[in-house]
Amino acid sequence: QVQLIESGGGLVQAGGSLRLSCAASGRTLSTYFMGWFRQAPGKEREFVAAISRTGGSTYYADSVKGRFTISRDNAKNTVYLQMNSLKPEDTAVYYCARRKTYTMDSYYLADGYTSWGQGTQVTVSS
């Protein structure tokens, strides 16, 4: 059973940057496709980004494309989310999770993921 722990969140001004990390324990992350989601107060959890097992393929929500970059270091058993040009609407709790299957079909649906971490708060002030 893999356990995921997110870190790197915080308070930043609009236009700033943060780098989130998702560290795994229990099993190697290289086995799984991984994803980042976020949830703002009163809203549903939404897809942010996903990455294939080797990192060769990445997927992004339109709202973050060109600003966020997902990456992974399988040797360190960690997945990252580099967030640049942050906007107040990026404010949310950010979660990482692993795919339940070995495909990326409907990669944007939260139901396709499991082993959710506890989340890390990102707050962007205007």
N, CA, C and O atoms as a GROMACS GRO file, in nm:
protein
  504
    1GLN      N    1   0.084  -0.119   0.000
    1GLN     CA    2   0.000   0.000   0.000
    1GLN      C    3   0.088   0.124   0.000
    1GLN      O    4   0.175   0.138   0.086
    2VAL      N    5   0.066   0.212  -0.094
    2VAL     CA    6   0.147   0.333  -0.102
    2VAL      C    7   0.081   0.444  -0.021
    2VAL      O    8  -0.041   0.460  -0.024
    3GLN      N    9   0.161   0.519   0.049
    3GLN     CA   10   0.113   0.637   0.122
    3GLN      C   11   0.178   0.759   0.062
    3GLN      O   12   0.299   0.760   0.036
    4LEU      N   13   0.098   0.863   0.041
    4LEU     CA   14   0.146   0.984  -0.024
    4LEU      C   15   0.138   1.103   0.072
    4LEU      O   16   0.040   1.120   0.144
    5ILE      N   17   0.242   1.183   0.072
    5ILE     CA   18   0.247   1.300   0.158
    5ILE      C   19   0.284   1.422   0.074
    5ILE      O   20   0.392   1.427   0.016
    6GLU      N   21   0.192   1.519   0.069
    6GLU     CA   22   0.219   1.642  -0.005
    6GLU      C   23   0.286   1.746   0.085
    6GLU      O   24   0.264   1.748   0.207
    7SER      N   25   0.365   1.831   0.025
    7SER     CA   26   0.428   1.942   0.097
    7SER      C   27   0.459   2.053  -0.001
    7SER      O   28   0.450   2.035  -0.122
    8GLY      N   29   0.495   2.170   0.053
    8GLY     CA   30   0.537   2.281  -0.031
    8GLY      C   31   0.435   2.391  -0.048
    8GLY      O   32   0.463   2.493  -0.110
    9GLY      N   33   0.316   2.371   0.007
    9GLY     CA   34   0.215   2.475  -0.003
    9GLY      C   35   0.249   2.595   0.082
    9GLY      O   36   0.344   2.593   0.161
   10GLY      N   37   0.170   2.701   0.067
   10GLY     CA   38   0.193   2.821   0.146
   10GLY      C   39   0.116   2.938   0.092
   10GLY      O   40   0.027   2.924   0.009
   11LEU      N   41   0.152   3.056   0.143
   11LEU     CA   42   0.090   3.181   0.101
   11LEU      C   43   0.185   3.254   0.007
   11LEU      O   44   0.302   3.272   0.038
   12VAL      N   45   0.134   3.294  -0.108
   12VAL     CA   46   0.217   3.362  -0.207
   12VAL      C   47   0.134   3.471  -0.274
   12VAL      O   48   0.012   3.459  -0.285
   13GLN      N   49   0.200   3.577  -0.318
   13GLN     CA   50   0.131   3.682  -0.391
   13GLN      C   51   0.104   3.640  -0.535
   13GLN      O   52   0.174   3.556  -0.591
   14ALA      N   53   0.003   3.699  -0.592
   14ALA     CA   54  -0.028   3.673  -0.733
   14ALA      C   55   0.096   3.700  -0.818
   14ALA      O   56   0.167   3.798  -0.798
   15GLY      N   57   0.120   3.610  -0.912
   15GLY     CA   58   0.239   3.619  -0.996
   15GLY      C   59   0.357   3.541  -0.943
   15GLY      O   60   0.457   3.523  -1.014
   16GLY      N   61   0.346   3.495  -0.821
   16GLY     CA   62   0.455   3.420  -0.760
   16GLY      C   63   0.455   3.274  -0.799
   16GLY      O   64   0.377   3.229  -0.883
   17SER      N   65   0.546   3.199  -0.736
   17SER     CA   66   0.565   3.058  -0.768
   17SER      C   67   0.573   2.974  -0.642
   17SER      O   68   0.614   3.021  -0.536
   18LEU      N   69   0.532   2.850  -0.655
   18LEU     CA   70   0.548   2.749  -0.552
   18LEU      C   71   0.580   2.617  -0.618
   18LEU      O   72   0.543   2.593  -0.733
   19ARG      N   73   0.649   2.532  -0.545
   19ARG     CA   74   0.677   2.396  -0.593
   19ARG      C   75   0.624   2.297  -0.490
   19ARG      O   76   0.670   2.293  -0.376
   20LEU      N   77   0.526   2.219  -0.532
   20LEU     CA   78   0.470   2.117  -0.446
   20LEU      C   79   0.543   1.985  -0.468
   20LEU      O   80   0.586   1.954  -0.579
   21SER      N   81   0.554   1.909  -0.361
   21SER     CA   82   0.613   1.776  -0.368
   21SER      C   83   0.515   1.673  -0.316
   21SER      O   84   0.434   1.702  -0.227
   22CYS      N   85   0.522   1.555  -0.372
   22CYS     CA   86   0.439   1.443  -0.328
   22CYS      C   87   0.533   1.325  -0.310
   22CYS      O   88   0.577   1.263  -0.407
   23ALA      N   89   0.562   1.294  -0.184
   23ALA     CA   90   0.656   1.188  -0.153
   23ALA      C   91   0.579   1.061  -0.117
   23ALA      O   92   0.475   1.066  -0.051
   24ALA      N   93   0.632   0.948  -0.162
   24ALA     CA   94   0.564   0.822  -0.140
   24ALA      C   95   0.643   0.733  -0.045
   24ALA      O   96   0.766   0.738  -0.040
   25SER      N   97   0.570   0.653   0.030
   25SER     CA   98   0.631   0.550   0.112
   25SER      C   99   0.548   0.424   0.099
   25SER      O  100   0.429   0.430   0.066
   26GLY      N  101   0.609   0.313   0.124
   26GLY     CA  102   0.536   0.187   0.118
   26GLY      C  103   0.561   0.110  -0.010
   26GLY      O  104   0.587  -0.010  -0.008
   27ARG      N  105   0.553   0.179  -0.122
   27ARG     CA  106   0.579   0.114  -0.251
   27ARG      C  107   0.642   0.216  -0.344
   27ARG      O  108   0.629   0.337  -0.324
   28THR      N  109   0.710   0.166  -0.446
   28THR     CA  110   0.773   0.257  -0.540
   28THR      C  111   0.670   0.324  -0.629
   28THR      O  112   0.576   0.260  -0.676
   29LEU      N  113   0.687   0.454  -0.651
   29LEU     CA  114   0.594   0.530  -0.733
   29LEU      C  115   0.609   0.501  -0.881
   29LEU      O  116   0.517   0.528  -0.958
   30SER      N  117   0.721   0.445  -0.922
   30SER     CA  118   0.747   0.425  -1.065
   30SER      C  119   0.646   0.331  -1.128
   30SER      O  120   0.634   0.326  -1.251
   31THR      N  121   0.574   0.257  -1.045
   31THR     CA  122   0.472   0.164  -1.096
   31THR      C  123   0.348   0.237  -1.145
   31THR      O  124   0.271   0.182  -1.224
   32TYR      N  125   0.326   0.360  -1.099
   32TYR     CA  126   0.197   0.426  -1.117
   32TYR      C  127   0.202   0.552  -1.201
   32TYR      O  128   0.299   0.628  -1.197
   33PHE      N  129   0.096   0.573  -1.275
   33PHE     CA  130   0.065   0.706  -1.325
   33PHE      C  131   0.021   0.789  -1.204
   33PHE      O  132  -0.044   0.736  -1.113
   34MET      N  133   0.055   0.916  -1.204
   34MET     CA  134   0.026   1.001  -1.089
   34MET      C  135  -0.048   1.127  -1.131
   34MET      O  136  -0.037   1.172  -1.245
   35GLY      N  137  -0.124   1.182  -1.038
   35GLY     CA  138  -0.199   1.303  -1.069
   35GLY      C  139  -0.202   1.401  -0.954
   35GLY      O  140  -0.185   1.364  -0.838
   36TRP      N  141  -0.224   1.526  -0.988
   36TRP     CA  142  -0.249   1.633  -0.892
   36TRP      C  143  -0.390   1.685  -0.914
   36TRP      O  144  -0.434   1.706  -1.027
   37PHE      N  145  -0.460   1.705  -0.804
   37PHE     CA  146  -0.594   1.764  -0.806
   37PHE      C  147  -0.597   1.877  -0.704
   37PHE      O  148  -0.506   1.890  -0.623
   38ARG      N  149  -0.700   1.958  -0.710
   38ARG     CA  150  -0.716   2.064  -0.611
   38ARG      C  151  -0.863   2.081  -0.578
   38ARG      O  152  -0.951   2.048  -0.657
   39GLN      N  153  -0.887   2.134  -0.459
   39GLN     CA  154  -1.023   2.157  -0.415
   39GLN      C  155  -1.030   2.288  -0.339
   39GLN      O  156  -0.966   2.306  -0.235
   40ALA      N  157  -1.108   2.380  -0.391
   40ALA     CA  158  -1.132   2.508  -0.326
   40ALA      C  159  -1.256   2.497  -0.238
   40ALA      O  160  -1.340   2.410  -0.261
   41PRO      N  161  -1.269   2.582  -0.138
   41PRO     CA  162  -1.386   2.576  -0.049
   41PRO      C  163  -1.517   2.585  -0.127
   41PRO      O  164  -1.535   2.674  -0.210
   42GLY      N  165  -1.608   2.493  -0.099
   42GLY     CA  166  -1.738   2.494  -0.163
   42GLY      C  167  -1.741   2.442  -0.305
   42GLY      O  168  -1.844   2.446  -0.372
   43LYS      N  169  -1.626   2.392  -0.351
   43LYS     CA  170  -1.620   2.342  -0.489
   43LYS      C  171  -1.578   2.196  -0.491
   43LYS      O  172  -1.524   2.144  -0.393
   44GLU      N  173  -1.603   2.131  -0.603
   44GLU     CA  174  -1.563   1.992  -0.619
   44GLU      C  175  -1.413   1.983  -0.646
   44GLU      O  176  -1.350   2.078  -0.692
   45ARG      N  177  -1.359   1.866  -0.616
   45ARG     CA  178  -1.219   1.843  -0.646
   45ARG      C  179  -1.200   1.842  -0.799
   45ARG      O  180  -1.276   1.778  -0.870
   46GLU      N  181  -1.099   1.914  -0.846
   46GLU     CA  182  -1.079   1.924  -0.990
   46GLU      C  183  -0.938   1.882  -1.030
   46GLU      O  184  -0.842   1.896  -0.954
   47PHE      N  185  -0.929   1.830  -1.150
   47PHE     CA  186  -0.802   1.784  -1.205
   47PHE      C  187  -0.710   1.902  -1.232
   47PHE      O  188  -0.754   2.008  -1.277
   48VAL      N  189  -0.581   1.883  -1.203
   48VAL     CA  190  -0.480   1.984  -1.232
   48VAL      C  191  -0.380   1.932  -1.336
   48VAL      O  192  -0.359   1.994  -1.440
   49ALA      N  193  -0.318   1.817  -1.305
   49ALA     CA  194  -0.214   1.764  -1.394
   49ALA      C  195  -0.194   1.616  -1.366
   49ALA      O  196  -0.226   1.567  -1.258
   50ALA      N  197  -0.140   1.546  -1.466
   50ALA     CA  198  -0.110   1.404  -1.450
   50ALA      C  199   0.016   1.372  -1.528
   50ALA      O  200   0.054   1.444  -1.621
   51ILE      N  201   0.080   1.262  -1.490
   51ILE     CA  202   0.205   1.224  -1.554
   51ILE      C  203   0.213   1.072  -1.564
   51ILE      O  204   0.168   1.000  -1.476
   52SER      N  205   0.271   1.026  -1.675
   52SER     CA  206   0.286   0.883  -1.697
   52SER      C  207   0.398   0.827  -1.608
   52SER      O  208   0.468   0.902  -1.540
   53ARG      N  209   0.413   0.695  -1.611
   53ARG     CA  210   0.507   0.630  -1.520
   53ARG      C  211   0.651   0.675  -1.540
   53ARG      O  212   0.726   0.689  -1.444
   54THR      N  213   0.690   0.697  -1.664
   54THR     CA  214   0.827   0.739  -1.691
   54THR      C  215   0.842   0.890  -1.697
   54THR      O  216   0.954   0.941  -1.700
   55GLY      N  217   0.730   0.961  -1.699
   55GLY     CA  218   0.734   1.105  -1.714
   55GLY      C  219   0.733   1.150  -1.858
   55GLY      O  220   0.740   1.270  -1.886
   56GLY      N  221   0.723   1.056  -1.950
   56GLY     CA  222   0.726   1.091  -2.091
   56GLY      C  223   0.601   1.158  -2.143
   56GLY      O  224   0.604   1.225  -2.246
   57SER      N  225   0.490   1.139  -2.072
   57SER     CA  226   0.364   1.202  -2.111
   57SER      C  227   0.307   1.279  -1.993
   57SER      O  228   0.304   1.230  -1.880
   58THR      N  229   0.263   1.399  -2.021
   58THR     CA  230   0.202   1.483  -1.917
   58THR      C  231   0.070   1.539  -1.968
   58THR      O  232   0.049   1.553  -2.088
   59TYR      N  233  -0.018   1.570  -1.875
   59TYR     CA  234  -0.153   1.617  -1.907
   59TYR      C  235  -0.186   1.731  -1.811
   59TYR      O  236  -0.151   1.728  -1.693
   60TYR      N  237  -0.255   1.832  -1.864
   60TYR     CA  238  -0.286   1.948  -1.783
   60TYR      C  239  -0.430   1.995  -1.804
   60TYR      O  240  -0.488   1.981  -1.912
   61ALA      N  241  -0.486   2.052  -1.698
   61ALA     CA  242  -0.613   2.122  -1.712
   61ALA      C  243  -0.587   2.251  -1.792
   61ALA      O  244  -0.480   2.310  -1.782
   62ASP      N  245  -0.685   2.293  -1.869
   62ASP     CA  246  -0.668   2.414  -1.949
   62ASP      C  247  -0.636   2.535  -1.862
   62ASP      O  248  -0.563   2.625  -1.904
   63SER      N  249  -0.689   2.537  -1.741
   63SER     CA  250  -0.672   2.652  -1.653
   63SER      C  251  -0.528   2.670  -1.604
   63SER      O  252  -0.491   2.778  -1.559
   64VAL      N  253  -0.447   2.564  -1.612
   64VAL     CA  254  -0.309   2.574  -1.562
   64VAL      C  255  -0.206   2.554  -1.672
   64VAL      O  256  -0.087   2.570  -1.648
   65LYS      N  257  -0.249   2.519  -1.790
   65LYS     CA  258  -0.157   2.490  -1.900
   65LYS      C  259  -0.069   2.612  -1.928
   65LYS      O  260  -0.119   2.725  -1.941
   66GLY      N  261   0.060   2.589  -1.938
   66GLY     CA  262   0.154   2.698  -1.963
   66GLY      C  263   0.206   2.764  -1.836
   66GLY      O  264   0.302   2.841  -1.842
   67ARG      N  265   0.143   2.735  -1.723
   67ARG     CA  266   0.186   2.794  -1.595
   67ARG      C  267   0.238   2.688  -1.498
   67ARG      O  268   0.332   2.714  -1.422
   68PHE      N  269   0.180   2.570  -1.502
   68PHE     CA  270   0.218   2.462  -1.411
   68PHE      C  271   0.294   2.354  -1.488
   68PHE      O  272   0.270   2.333  -1.607
   69THR      N  273   0.386   2.287  -1.418
   69THR     CA  274   0.460   2.176  -1.477
   69THR      C  275   0.465   2.061  -1.379
   69THR      O  276   0.510   2.076  -1.266
   70ILE      N  277   0.419   1.945  -1.423
   70ILE     CA  278   0.427   1.824  -1.341
   70ILE      C  279   0.551   1.746  -1.383
   70ILE      O  280   0.584   1.738  -1.501
   71SER      N  281   0.620   1.690  -1.285
   71SER     CA  282   0.739   1.610  -1.314
   71SER      C  283   0.752   1.504  -1.205
   71SER      O  284   0.679   1.505  -1.106
   72ARG      N  285   0.845   1.413  -1.226
   72ARG     CA  286   0.865   1.308  -1.127
   72ARG      C  287   1.011   1.268  -1.124
   72ARG      O  288   1.083   1.278  -1.224
   73ASP      N  289   1.054   1.222  -1.008
   73ASP     CA  290   1.187   1.166  -0.991
   73ASP      C  291   1.165   1.029  -0.926
   73ASP      O  292   1.150   1.018  -0.804
   74ASN      N  293   1.164   0.927  -1.008
   74ASN     CA  294   1.134   0.793  -0.956
   74ASN      C  295   1.242   0.743  -0.860
   74ASN      O  296   1.214   0.663  -0.771
   75ALA      N  297   1.365   0.790  -0.879
   75ALA     CA  298   1.473   0.750  -0.788
   75ALA      C  299   1.447   0.803  -0.647
   75ALA      O  300   1.487   0.741  -0.548
   76LYS      N  301   1.380   0.919  -0.639
   76LYS     CA  302   1.348   0.979  -0.510
   76LYS      C  303   1.205   0.947  -0.467
   76LYS      O  304   1.160   0.990  -0.361
   77ASN      N  305   1.134   0.871  -0.551
   77ASN     CA  306   0.997   0.833  -0.519
   77ASN      C  307   0.908   0.955  -0.493
   77ASN      O  308   0.827   0.957  -0.400
   78THR      N  309   0.925   1.056  -0.578
   78THR     CA  310   0.858   1.184  -0.556
   78THR      C  311   0.804   1.240  -0.688
   78THR      O  312   0.866   1.228  -0.793
   79VAL      N  313   0.686   1.302  -0.678
   79VAL     CA  314   0.626   1.373  -0.790
   79VAL      C  315   0.617   1.520  -0.751
   79VAL      O  316   0.592   1.553  -0.635
   80TYR      N  317   0.637   1.608  -0.848
   80TYR     CA  318   0.640   1.752  -0.823
   80TYR      C  319   0.534   1.824  -0.904
   80TYR      O  320   0.488   1.776  -1.007
   81LEU      N  321   0.498   1.941  -0.855
   81LEU     CA  322   0.413   2.032  -0.931
   81LEU      C  323   0.472   2.172  -0.916
   81LEU      O  324   0.458   2.235  -0.812
   82GLN      N  325   0.537   2.219  -1.021
   82GLN     CA  326   0.591   2.353  -1.023
   82GLN      C  327   0.481   2.447  -1.070
   82GLN      O  328   0.425   2.430  -1.179
   83MET      N  329   0.450   2.546  -0.988
   83MET     CA  330   0.340   2.638  -1.018
   83MET      C  331   0.396   2.779  -1.031
   83MET      O  332   0.446   2.836  -0.935
   84ASN      N  333   0.386   2.834  -1.150
   84ASN     CA  334   0.433   2.970  -1.179
   84ASN      C  335   0.316   3.060  -1.215
   84ASN      O  336   0.206   3.012  -1.245
   85SER      N  337   0.339   3.189  -1.210
   85SER     CA  338   0.237   3.288  -1.246
   85SER      C  339   0.106   3.259  -1.174
   85SER      O  340  -0.001   3.257  -1.236
   86LEU      N  341   0.116   3.237  -1.046
   86LEU     CA  342  -0.003   3.198  -0.969
   86LEU      C  343  -0.107   3.309  -0.965
   86LEU      O  344  -0.074   3.428  -0.965
   87LYS      N  345  -0.232   3.267  -0.963
   87LYS     CA  346  -0.346   3.358  -0.961
   87LYS      C  347  -0.430   3.331  -0.836
   87LYS      O  348  -0.424   3.221  -0.781
   88PRO      N  349  -0.506   3.428  -0.790
   88PRO     CA  350  -0.592   3.404  -0.673
   88PRO      C  351  -0.685   3.285  -0.693
   88PRO      O  352  -0.718   3.216  -0.596
   89GLU      N  353  -0.728   3.260  -0.814
   89GLU     CA  354  -0.818   3.148  -0.840
   89GLU      C  355  -0.748   3.012  -0.830
   89GLU      O  356  -0.814   2.908  -0.837
   90ASP      N  357  -0.617   3.012  -0.812
   90ASP     CA  358  -0.544   2.887  -0.787
   90ASP      C  359  -0.549   2.846  -0.641
   90ASP      O  360  -0.504   2.738  -0.605
   91THR      N  361  -0.604   2.932  -0.556
   91THR     CA  362  -0.613   2.903  -0.415
   91THR      C  363  -0.700   2.779  -0.392
   91THR      O  364  -0.814   2.772  -0.435
   92ALA      N  365  -0.642   2.681  -0.322
   92ALA     CA  366  -0.710   2.554  -0.298
   92ALA      C  367  -0.620   2.464  -0.213
   92ALA      O  368  -0.504   2.496  -0.189
   93VAL      N  369  -0.676   2.353  -0.170
   93VAL     CA  370  -0.595   2.245  -0.115
   93VAL      C  371  -0.557   2.155  -0.231
   93VAL      O  372  -0.642   2.112  -0.308
   94TYR      N  373  -0.428   2.127  -0.244
   94TYR     CA  374  -0.377   2.046  -0.354
   94TYR      C  375  -0.345   1.906  -0.303
   94TYR      O  376  -0.282   1.887  -0.199
   95TYR      N  377  -0.392   1.808  -0.381
   95TYR     CA  378  -0.375   1.668  -0.346
   95TYR      C  379  -0.302   1.593  -0.457
   95TYR      O  380  -0.320   1.623  -0.575
   96CYS      N  381  -0.221   1.496  -0.419
   96CYS     CA  382  -0.168   1.404  -0.518
   96CYS      C  383  -0.231   1.267  -0.495
   96CYS      O  384  -0.276   1.236  -0.384
   97ALA      N  385  -0.232   1.188  -0.599
   97ALA     CA  386  -0.291   1.054  -0.592
   97ALA      C  387  -0.232   0.969  -0.704
   97ALA      O  388  -0.175   1.021  -0.799
   98ARG      N  389  -0.247   0.839  -0.690
   98ARG     CA  390  -0.199   0.749  -0.795
   98ARG      C  391  -0.318   0.693  -0.872
   98ARG      O  392  -0.428   0.681  -0.819
   99ARG      N  393  -0.292   0.660  -0.997
   99ARG     CA  394  -0.396   0.601  -1.080
   99ARG      C  395  -0.428   0.460  -1.031
   99ARG      O  396  -0.340   0.388  -0.985
  100LYS      N  397  -0.556   0.423  -1.041
  100LYS     CA  398  -0.598   0.288  -1.004
  100LYS      C  399  -0.557   0.186  -1.111
  100LYS      O  400  -0.534   0.069  -1.081
  101THR      N  401  -0.548   0.233  -1.235
  101THR     CA  402  -0.519   0.142  -1.345
  101THR      C  403  -0.388   0.182  -1.411
  101THR      O  404  -0.326   0.282  -1.373
  102TYR      N  405  -0.347   0.105  -1.510
  102TYR     CA  406  -0.222   0.131  -1.582
  102TYR      C  407  -0.247   0.200  -1.715
  102TYR      O  408  -0.165   0.191  -1.807
  103THR      N  409  -0.361   0.268  -1.725
  103THR     CA  410  -0.389   0.348  -1.844
  103THR      C  411  -0.422   0.490  -1.801
  103THR      O  412  -0.445   0.517  -1.683
  104MET      N  413  -0.423   0.580  -1.899
  104MET     CA  414  -0.456   0.719  -1.871
  104MET      C  415  -0.592   0.757  -1.928
  104MET      O  416  -0.620   0.875  -1.946
  105ASP      N  417  -0.676   0.659  -1.955
  105ASP     CA  418  -0.812   0.688  -2.001
  105ASP      C  419  -0.883   0.774  -1.895
  105ASP      O  420  -0.877   0.745  -1.775
  106SER      N  421  -0.949   0.878  -1.942
  106SER     CA  422  -1.022   0.968  -1.851
  106SER      C  423  -0.935   1.011  -1.734
  106SER      O  424  -0.977   1.007  -1.619
  107TYR      N  425  -0.813   1.051  -1.766
  107TYR     CA  426  -0.714   1.087  -1.663
  107TYR      C  427  -0.760   1.203  -1.575
  107TYR      O  428  -0.705   1.224  -1.467
  108TYR      N  429  -0.858   1.277  -1.621
  108TYR     CA  430  -0.902   1.398  -1.550
  108TYR      C  431  -1.008   1.369  -1.444
  108TYR      O  432  -1.048   1.459  -1.370
  109LEU      N  433  -1.053   1.245  -1.435
  109LEU     CA  434  -1.157   1.209  -1.338
  109LEU      C  435  -1.096   1.161  -1.207
  109LEU      O  436  -1.011   1.072  -1.205
  110ALA      N  437  -1.140   1.222  -1.097
  110ALA     CA  438  -1.086   1.187  -0.967
  110ALA      C  439  -1.115   1.041  -0.929
  110ALA      O  440  -1.039   0.980  -0.855
  111ASP      N  441  -1.226   0.987  -0.980
  111ASP     CA  442  -1.262   0.849  -0.948
  111ASP      C  443  -1.158   0.749  -0.995
  111ASP      O  444  -1.155   0.636  -0.946
  112GLY      N  445  -1.073   0.788  -1.089
  112GLY     CA  446  -0.971   0.698  -1.141
  112GLY      C  447  -0.845   0.693  -1.057
  112GLY      O  448  -0.747   0.627  -1.094
  113TYR      N  449  -0.846   0.761  -0.944
  113TYR     CA  450  -0.728   0.770  -0.858
  113TYR      C  451  -0.757   0.717  -0.719
  113TYR      O  452  -0.872   0.709  -0.675
  114THR      N  453  -0.648   0.681  -0.650
  114THR     CA  454  -0.662   0.631  -0.514
  114THR      C  455  -0.538   0.671  -0.434
  114THR      O  456  -0.448   0.737  -0.486
  115SER      N  457  -0.534   0.630  -0.308
  115SER     CA  458  -0.420   0.659  -0.219
  115SER      C  459  -0.396   0.809  -0.208
  115SER      O  460  -0.283   0.855  -0.216
  116TRP      N  461  -0.502   0.884  -0.189
  116TRP     CA  462  -0.492   1.029  -0.179
  116TRP      C  463  -0.410   1.070  -0.057
  116TRP      O  464  -0.420   1.011   0.050
  117GLY      N  465  -0.328   1.174  -0.076
  117GLY     CA  466  -0.256   1.231   0.036
  117GLY      C  467  -0.348   1.320   0.118
  117GLY      O  468  -0.467   1.330   0.089
  118GLN      N  469  -0.293   1.384   0.220
  118GLN     CA  470  -0.374   1.467   0.310
  118GLN      C  471  -0.394   1.608   0.254
  118GLN      O  472  -0.478   1.683   0.303
  119GLY      N  473  -0.316   1.643   0.154
  119GLY     CA  474  -0.331   1.773   0.090
  119GLY      C  475  -0.239   1.878   0.148
  119GLY      O  476  -0.194   1.868   0.262
  120THR      N  477  -0.211   1.980   0.068
  120THR     CA  478  -0.133   2.094   0.113
  120THR      C  479  -0.202   2.222   0.065
  120THR      O  480  -0.243   2.231  -0.050
  121GLN      N  481  -0.215   2.319   0.154
  121GLN     CA  482  -0.289   2.440   0.124
  121GLN      C  483  -0.204   2.537   0.043
  121GLN      O  484  -0.089   2.566   0.079
  122VAL      N  485  -0.260   2.587  -0.065
  122VAL     CA  486  -0.198   2.693  -0.145
  122VAL      C  487  -0.293   2.812  -0.143
  122VAL      O  488  -0.410   2.801  -0.180
  123THR      N  489  -0.242   2.926  -0.100
  123THR     CA  490  -0.321   3.047  -0.095
  123THR      C  491  -0.249   3.156  -0.174
  123THR      O  492  -0.133   3.187  -0.146
  124VAL      N  493  -0.318   3.213  -0.271
  124VAL     CA  494  -0.261   3.316  -0.355
  124VAL      C  495  -0.336   3.446  -0.328
  124VAL      O  496  -0.456   3.456  -0.352
  125SER      N  497  -0.264   3.545  -0.280
  125SER     CA  498  -0.326   3.673  -0.249
  125SER      C  499  -0.316   3.767  -0.369
  125SER      O  500  -0.221   3.761  -0.447
  126SER      N  501  -0.416   3.853  -0.381
  126SER     CA  502  -0.419   3.946  -0.495
  126SER      C  503  -0.347   4.076  -0.462
  126SER      O  504  -0.340   4.165  -0.546
   0.00000   0.00000   0.00000
